[in-house]
Structure formats: C-alpha cells, structure tokens
C-alpha cells in the first residue's frame, strides 16, 4: 500500500448535523476543528456529573488521550491514543447525551457498537505509538475541566488534518474482525 495514492476524506468537527453518518468503516479521514481529551477518570466524573458538565458534549468528539506536557514552541507534548475499551462502560451514557464521535485505539464491546449504531455516532481509530507525530497536528491545547486529574484532565484541542480511520461507522459496521 502506498500512502501517496490514498484518498483522504476531510472532516470538520464538532459535527453540526449528520456529517458523521456519511462516513463508512475503513474510511481514512483527516479531522480538523475542536475535540476534547478524556480518559478513565474524566469519563467517570463526567457520567457522575451528567447534566452539569463543564463542557457541552453535543456533537463533540472525545479523544481518549492523556497528553504529555508541551515542549517550547509546541502546543502540546506527545498525545497518542489510549485503549478505548477502558471507556466502554461510560460511552452509552455520553452518546445518549449528544456525544457524536470518539477517537482511540482497539476494538469496542458489543454494547458500545450497539450504542454507536443507536445514536448514529462514529468511532475513529488513531494509530498507537505515534503520539509525538500526532501532536504535530494539534495547533492549540487548553485544560477546560478537571485540572486536578493532571494529564487525565479534559483538554480542548484545536486540530488540523489529524489522521484517523473510521473504526466503527454509524450503521455499526466495523473494521475489527473477531
């Protein structure tokens, strides 16, 4: 496979209507716009505080990442994906409250696949082990919630041409085989 012949779809987030529903499992996408980071501890707190969240998750994308501190002249340090299945218990509640996409690595539980399909959401996969490279696609970063969680705080990231693959589309089709 040669990268220079690949077709990339450019997608802007947050989703304002049903743009995510046009994507299909296996599509290679370059995301641009605003996303939020959240890992295990932040997910647990977000579900506990549903209804009074510090950010509006409607139409938003959550990136399962815990960024490293920024080096001089960089918006953020290494920022690679973490294992998505660790967030599976929280995903149906977040999708029910308007979340439209997630970025992580690895497959998801059947419950999450069903919730993705029910709420017409999308699960994007980022390549693990490429955190330093992915951080170059992040143009701005700011902690917006749960600062006490350190690197697991919720960050607002401004991204440009952030490379991902549609792992599970809004119809429940998946690139993962059992």
N, C-alpha and C positions, 0 to 999 in steps of 0.2 A: 504494500500500500504506500503510495506516495502522497505526502501531505500537500504538495503544491497543486494537486489535481482535486483535492477535496472541496466539496460545496458546503459552505458555512451559511447558516441562517442567522441573520442579525435580529436580535430580540431586545426590546426595551422593557425594563422593569422599574417600578411595580406595574403589574397588569392593570389596565384601566377597564377592560371588558373581557372578552373571551379569547384574547390572543393566544393564550396557552393551549387552548383546545385545538388549535391548528397544527400543533407540534405532534410528531409521531415518534414512538420509541426508536432509538437509533439515530435520530437527527443530531447533527453536530451543530452547536449553537454558540454564538458569541453574544454574551449578555452585556448590556450597558444600562446604567441607571443607578438606582439606590437599592441596596439589600441590607439585611441585618444579620449579625452573627448571633448564635446562641448554641450552647452545649447543654449537657445534662442538668447542671444546677440551675441555669437560667430557665430551661424548659419547665422544670419542676415548680419554680417560683411563678412563672407566667401562668401555668394552669391553675395554681392556687389563687392567683390574683385576677383571674379572668373577670372581665367587666370593669376593671380599673387598672388596665395595663399602662405602663409608661410610654408605649408606642402604639400606634394604630396598625394592626396587622392585616386589615382588609386589603386584599390584592397584593400583599407583600410576599417577599422571598426571604426565607431564613437559610443562612449558610451555616452548616454545622462546623464551626471552626473556633479555635481559641488562638487569636493572633499573638505573635511574639512582639516585643517592643520594637518600635521603629528605629532604624539607624538614621544618622544625619542625612537630610535631603530625600528621605523616603517617607511616604505616607504611613507605612506600617511595616512591621517585620514579616518574617515568614508566616504564611497564612494558608496552610493546606487543610483539606477536609478531614473530618474525623468520622469514625464509623457510625453510620446513620441508624443502625438498629438500636443503638442505645437510647434514641429518642422516640422509638416506636410507641411506647405507652402513652405519650403525650400528643402525638400527631392528630388522632381523630378529633380531639377537643379543639385544637388550634385550627384545623381545617373547617370545622363546624362554625368557627368564629371569624372566618374570612381569609385565612392564610391561603395563598394560591400556588406557591411553589417552595421547594426545598432543594438545597444543594448539599451533597455529602458523598460518601463512598460506600459501596457494598449494597447488597440486596435488602429488601424490606419484608416485614411479616405480611401474611395474608390479610390481616386486619387493616394494615396501612394501605395495601394495594386496593382493598375494597373501599376504604375511605377516600383515597385519591380519585377513584372512579366515581364515587357518590358525589363528591364536591367539585368534580371537574378540575382537579389540581394537576400539577406536574412535579415529578421528582427528577432533578438533574443530578448527574454524576460528574464529579471533578476527579481528576487523576491524583491519587495519593502519592506522596513522596515528592511532589512538585511545589511545595509551599513557597519556596523562595521565588520560583518562576511566576506562580500565580499572584504573588504580592506585587509584581510589576504591573499588573492590570488593575490595581487598586489605586485610585487617584486621590482619595481622601478618606480619613478614618476618624471617628469621634465616638467616645463612650457616651451612650444615651440612657443606659439603665444598669442597675445592679453593679455599680463600681466596686462594691465590697467583694465581688466574686473574682477580682483580679483579671487574669486572661480569659476567664469564662464570663466576664461582663458582656452586656449586649452592646455591640458596636454598630454604628451606622456607617456603611461603606459606600463610597461612590466608585463604581467600577466602569471600565471601558474595555470592550472586547474580551471579556472574561470567558475562557473556553470551557464548555461543558458538553455533555452528551445527554440526551433525553433518555433516562433510565426506565421510567415508567410514565406513559402518557395518560391523558385524561380519560381514555377509554379502558385503562387498566392493562394495556399491552406493555410488556416488559422485555428488556434486553437480557434479563437474567434467566437462565435455564436451571431447573432442578436436576 
